[in-house]
Amino acid sequence: MTPTAETLAVAPERGVLAQIAISIARDRVSLSFFVVLVAIVLVAVFAPEIAPYDPIAQSLLSINLPPSAEHWLGTDQFGRDVLSRIIYGARTSLLLGVTAPVIAAVIGTLFGVTAGYFGGWTDRIIGRFLDIFLAFPALLLGILIAAALGAGFWNMVVVLTVAFAPRFARIARASTMAIRSEAFIEAAIASGMRTPAIMLHHILPNIAGSIVVVLTLWVATAVRLEATLSFLGLGTQPPKASWGNIIRDGLGNLFGSPWPIVAAGLAITVTVLAFNMLGDAVRDILDPEVRDE
């Protein structure tokens, strides 16, 4: 039966989340990385139930043991089980890697939409502050702020939030300026709708795609930066495990037990690659030019 014009007119359009889910399910590569990422998240969430040992328990009788049935990835120079530390390190690295970009996206989008919508002096003032932070690479800015605030989990959240928020603000500002002069925005203003309602109901839904794509990609960057700063001693501090400080501890004992470096490096690589691949897939789904090809 050939669909009529009336049938086509009332056919519901798939939501953004549905489009993303269907596209990922149809792409074997994206689906594979999605499954890997879900597995990593589940490992982090259920770390206390999955880890075979206490990640900070030390044993003089188990120093630098090779992989075995008892310790699948061996032990480090303090006799701690490497597999257990990798599992608990996933919890720290992923929690920080997701929390900081989400907070940065909220703050950055707020400033970016405000600057793009009002323009004028508001845009100039916010733009100058953004330029100051954007003048520094994210890693360098993170090192400077971490050195000033000190090490620790929540200080790292502040560090990465400050590093990422200007980048979200720049994208939100550009997207807002692109739709600010659209007819539906002018109609909303003419109808007497208040500015906060226009931003919430008309601007944010239309720029959400760009923000989601960047958020997905910057989660991977946050995981990598957390590992880098922890490796430098400015992030998560021992004995609490994170992939970065596991590599740092293992570097001084490279010839005694290389497994901490190998395992943590592989965990970082797989996680960052999974987030990047899914970010690219989401970008292709939400990009109208790519979608229409």
Secondary structure as a PSIPRED ss2 file (coil, helix, strand):
# PSIPRED VFORMAT (PSIPRED V4.0)

   1 M C   1.000  0.000  0.000
   2 T C   1.000  0.000  0.000
   3 P C   1.000  0.000  0.000
   4 T C   1.000  0.000  0.000
   5 A H   0.000  1.000  0.000
   6 E H   0.000  1.000  0.000
   7 T H   0.000  1.000  0.000
   8 L H   0.000  1.000  0.000
   9 A H   0.000  1.000  0.000
  10 V H   0.000  1.000  0.000
  11 A C   1.000  0.000  0.000
  12 P C   1.000  0.000  0.000
  13 E C   1.000  0.000  0.000
  14 R C   1.000  0.000  0.000
  15 G C   1.000  0.000  0.000
  16 V H   0.000  1.000  0.000
  17 L H   0.000  1.000  0.000
  18 A H   0.000  1.000  0.000
  19 Q H   0.000  1.000  0.000
  20 I H   0.000  1.000  0.000
  21 A H   0.000  1.000  0.000
  22 I H   0.000  1.000  0.000
  23 S H   0.000  1.000  0.000
  24 I H   0.000  1.000  0.000
  25 A H   0.000  1.000  0.000
  26 R H   0.000  1.000  0.000
  27 D C   1.000  0.000  0.000
  28 R H   0.000  1.000  0.000
  29 V H   0.000  1.000  0.000
  30 S H   0.000  1.000  0.000
  31 L H   0.000  1.000  0.000
  32 S H   0.000  1.000  0.000
  33 F H   0.000  1.000  0.000
  34 F H   0.000  1.000  0.000
  35 V H   0.000  1.000  0.000
  36 V H   0.000  1.000  0.000
  37 L H   0.000  1.000  0.000
  38 V H   0.000  1.000  0.000
  39 A H   0.000  1.000  0.000
  40 I H   0.000  1.000  0.000
  41 V H   0.000  1.000  0.000
  42 L H   0.000  1.000  0.000
  43 V H   0.000  1.000  0.000
  44 A H   0.000  1.000  0.000
  45 V H   0.000  1.000  0.000
  46 F C   1.000  0.000  0.000
  47 A H   0.000  1.000  0.000
  48 P H   0.000  1.000  0.000
  49 E H   0.000  1.000  0.000
  50 I H   0.000  1.000  0.000
  51 A C   1.000  0.000  0.000
  52 P C   1.000  0.000  0.000
  53 Y C   1.000  0.000  0.000
  54 D C   1.000  0.000  0.000
  55 P C   1.000  0.000  0.000
  56 I C   1.000  0.000  0.000
  57 A C   1.000  0.000  0.000
  58 Q C   1.000  0.000  0.000
  59 S C   1.000  0.000  0.000
  60 L H   0.000  1.000  0.000
  61 L H   0.000  1.000  0.000
  62 S H   0.000  1.000  0.000
  63 I C   1.000  0.000  0.000
  64 N C   1.000  0.000  0.000
  65 L C   1.000  0.000  0.000
  66 P C   1.000  0.000  0.000
  67 P C   1.000  0.000  0.000
  68 S C   1.000  0.000  0.000
  69 A C   1.000  0.000  0.000
  70 E C   1.000  0.000  0.000
  71 H C   1.000  0.000  0.000
  72 W C   1.000  0.000  0.000
  73 L C   1.000  0.000  0.000
  74 G C   1.000  0.000  0.000
  75 T E   0.000  0.000  1.000
  76 D C   1.000  0.000  0.000
  77 Q C   1.000  0.000  0.000
  78 F C   1.000  0.000  0.000
  79 G C   1.000  0.000  0.000
  80 R C   1.000  0.000  0.000
  81 D E   0.000  0.000  1.000
  82 V H   0.000  1.000  0.000
  83 L H   0.000  1.000  0.000
  84 S H   0.000  1.000  0.000
  85 R H   0.000  1.000  0.000
  86 I H   0.000  1.000  0.000
  87 I H   0.000  1.000  0.000
  88 Y H   0.000  1.000  0.000
  89 G H   0.000  1.000  0.000
  90 A H   0.000  1.000  0.000
  91 R H   0.000  1.000  0.000
  92 T H   0.000  1.000  0.000
  93 S H   0.000  1.000  0.000
  94 L H   0.000  1.000  0.000
  95 L H   0.000  1.000  0.000
  96 L H   0.000  1.000  0.000
  97 G H   0.000  1.000  0.000
  98 V H   0.000  1.000  0.000
  99 T H   0.000  1.000  0.000
 100 A H   0.000  1.000  0.000
 101 P H   0.000  1.000  0.000
 102 V H   0.000  1.000  0.000
 103 I H   0.000  1.000  0.000
 104 A H   0.000  1.000  0.000
 105 A H   0.000  1.000  0.000
 106 V H   0.000  1.000  0.000
 107 I H   0.000  1.000  0.000
 108 G H   0.000  1.000  0.000
 109 T H   0.000  1.000  0.000
 110 L H   0.000  1.000  0.000
 111 F H   0.000  1.000  0.000
 112 G H   0.000  1.000  0.000
 113 V H   0.000  1.000  0.000
 114 T H   0.000  1.000  0.000
 115 A H   0.000  1.000  0.000
 116 G H   0.000  1.000  0.000
 117 Y H   0.000  1.000  0.000
 118 F H   0.000  1.000  0.000
 119 G C   1.000  0.000  0.000
 120 G H   0.000  1.000  0.000
 121 W H   0.000  1.000  0.000
 122 T H   0.000  1.000  0.000
 123 D H   0.000  1.000  0.000
 124 R H   0.000  1.000  0.000
 125 I H   0.000  1.000  0.000
 126 I H   0.000  1.000  0.000
 127 G H   0.000  1.000  0.000
 128 R H   0.000  1.000  0.000
 129 F H   0.000  1.000  0.000
 130 L H   0.000  1.000  0.000
 131 D H   0.000  1.000  0.000
 132 I H   0.000  1.000  0.000
 133 F H   0.000  1.000  0.000
 134 L H   0.000  1.000  0.000
 135 A C   1.000  0.000  0.000
 136 F C   1.000  0.000  0.000
 137 P C   1.000  0.000  0.000
 138 A H   0.000  1.000  0.000
 139 L H   0.000  1.000  0.000
 140 L H   0.000  1.000  0.000
 141 L H   0.000  1.000  0.000
 142 G H   0.000  1.000  0.000
 143 I H   0.000  1.000  0.000
 144 L H   0.000  1.000  0.000
 145 I H   0.000  1.000  0.000
 146 A H   0.000  1.000  0.000
 147 A H   0.000  1.000  0.000
 148 A H   0.000  1.000  0.000
 149 L H   0.000  1.000  0.000
 150 G C   1.000  0.000  0.000
 151 A C   1.000  0.000  0.000
 152 G C   1.000  0.000  0.000
 153 F H   0.000  1.000  0.000
 154 W H   0.000  1.000  0.000
 155 N H   0.000  1.000  0.000
 156 M H   0.000  1.000  0.000
 157 V H   0.000  1.000  0.000
 158 V H   0.000  1.000  0.000
 159 V H   0.000  1.000  0.000
 160 L H   0.000  1.000  0.000
 161 T H   0.000  1.000  0.000
 162 V H   0.000  1.000  0.000
 163 A H   0.000  1.000  0.000
 164 F H   0.000  1.000  0.000
 165 A H   0.000  1.000  0.000
 166 P H   0.000  1.000  0.000
 167 R H   0.000  1.000  0.000
 168 F H   0.000  1.000  0.000
 169 A H   0.000  1.000  0.000
 170 R H   0.000  1.000  0.000
 171 I H   0.000  1.000  0.000
 172 A H   0.000  1.000  0.000
 173 R H   0.000  1.000  0.000
 174 A H   0.000  1.000  0.000
 175 S H   0.000  1.000  0.000
 176 T H   0.000  1.000  0.000
 177 M H   0.000  1.000  0.000
 178 A H   0.000  1.000  0.000
 179 I H   0.000  1.000  0.000
 180 R C   1.000  0.000  0.000
 181 S C   1.000  0.000  0.000
 182 E C   1.000  0.000  0.000
 183 A H   0.000  1.000  0.000
 184 F H   0.000  1.000  0.000
 185 I H   0.000  1.000  0.000
 186 E H   0.000  1.000  0.000
 187 A H   0.000  1.000  0.000
 188 A H   0.000  1.000  0.000
 189 I H   0.000  1.000  0.000
 190 A H   0.000  1.000  0.000
 191 S C   1.000  0.000  0.000
 192 G C   1.000  0.000  0.000
 193 M C   1.000  0.000  0.000
 194 R C   1.000  0.000  0.000
 195 T H   0.000  1.000  0.000
 196 P H   0.000  1.000  0.000
 197 A H   0.000  1.000  0.000
 198 I H   0.000  1.000  0.000
 199 M H   0.000  1.000  0.000
 200 L H   0.000  1.000  0.000
 201 H H   0.000  1.000  0.000
 202 H H   0.000  1.000  0.000
 203 I H   0.000  1.000  0.000
 204 L H   0.000  1.000  0.000
 205 P H   0.000  1.000  0.000
 206 N H   0.000  1.000  0.000
 207 I H   0.000  1.000  0.000
 208 A H   0.000  1.000  0.000
 209 G H   0.000  1.000  0.000
 210 S H   0.000  1.000  0.000
 211 I H   0.000  1.000  0.000
 212 V H   0.000  1.000  0.000
 213 V H   0.000  1.000  0.000
 214 V H   0.000  1.000  0.000
 215 L H   0.000  1.000  0.000
 216 T H   0.000  1.000  0.000
 217 L H   0.000  1.000  0.000
 218 W H   0.000  1.000  0.000
 219 V H   0.000  1.000  0.000
 220 A H   0.000  1.000  0.000
 221 T H   0.000  1.000  0.000
 222 A H   0.000  1.000  0.000
 223 V H   0.000  1.000  0.000
 224 R H   0.000  1.000  0.000
 225 L H   0.000  1.000  0.000
 226 E H   0.000  1.000  0.000
 227 A H   0.000  1.000  0.000
 228 T H   0.000  1.000  0.000
 229 L H   0.000  1.000  0.000
 230 S H   0.000  1.000  0.000
 231 F H   0.000  1.000  0.000
 232 L C   1.000  0.000  0.000
 233 G C   1.000  0.000  0.000
 234 L C   1.000  0.000  0.000
 235 G C   1.000  0.000  0.000
 236 T C   1.000  0.000  0.000
 237 Q C   1.000  0.000  0.000
 238 P C   1.000  0.000  0.000
 239 P C   1.000  0.000  0.000
 240 K C   1.000  0.000  0.000
 241 A C   1.000  0.000  0.000
 242 S C   1.000  0.000  0.000
 243 W H   0.000  1.000  0.000
 244 G H   0.000  1.000  0.000
 245 N H   0.000  1.000  0.000
 246 I H   0.000  1.000  0.000
 247 I H   0.000  1.000  0.000
 248 R H   0.000  1.000  0.000
 249 D H   0.000  1.000  0.000
 250 G H   0.000  1.000  0.000
 251 L H   0.000  1.000  0.000
 252 G C   1.000  0.000  0.000
 253 N C   1.000  0.000  0.000
 254 L C   1.000  0.000  0.000
 255 F C   1.000  0.000  0.000
 256 G C   1.000  0.000  0.000
 257 S C   1.000  0.000  0.000
 258 P C   1.000  0.000  0.000
 259 W H   0.000  1.000  0.000
 260 P H   0.000  1.000  0.000
 261 I H   0.000  1.000  0.000
 262 V H   0.000  1.000  0.000
 263 A H   0.000  1.000  0.000
 264 A H   0.000  1.000  0.000
 265 G H   0.000  1.000  0.000
 266 L H   0.000  1.000  0.000
 267 A H   0.000  1.000  0.000
 268 I H   0.000  1.000  0.000
 269 T H   0.000  1.000  0.000
 270 V H   0.000  1.000  0.000
 271 T H   0.000  1.000  0.000
 272 V H   0.000  1.000  0.000
 273 L H   0.000  1.000  0.000
 274 A H   0.000  1.000  0.000
 275 F H   0.000  1.000  0.000
 276 N H   0.000  1.000  0.000
 277 M H   0.000  1.000  0.000
 278 L H   0.000  1.000  0.000
 279 G H   0.000  1.000  0.000
 280 D H   0.000  1.000  0.000
 281 A H   0.000  1.000  0.000
 282 V H   0.000  1.000  0.000
 283 R H   0.000  1.000  0.000
 284 D H   0.000  1.000  0.000
 285 I H   0.000  1.000  0.000
 286 L H   0.000  1.000  0.000
 287 D C   1.000  0.000  0.000
 288 P H   0.000  1.000  0.000
 289 E H   0.000  1.000  0.000
 290 V H   0.000  1.000  0.000
 291 R H   0.000  1.000  0.000
 292 D C   1.000  0.000  0.000
 293 E C   1.000  0.000  0.000
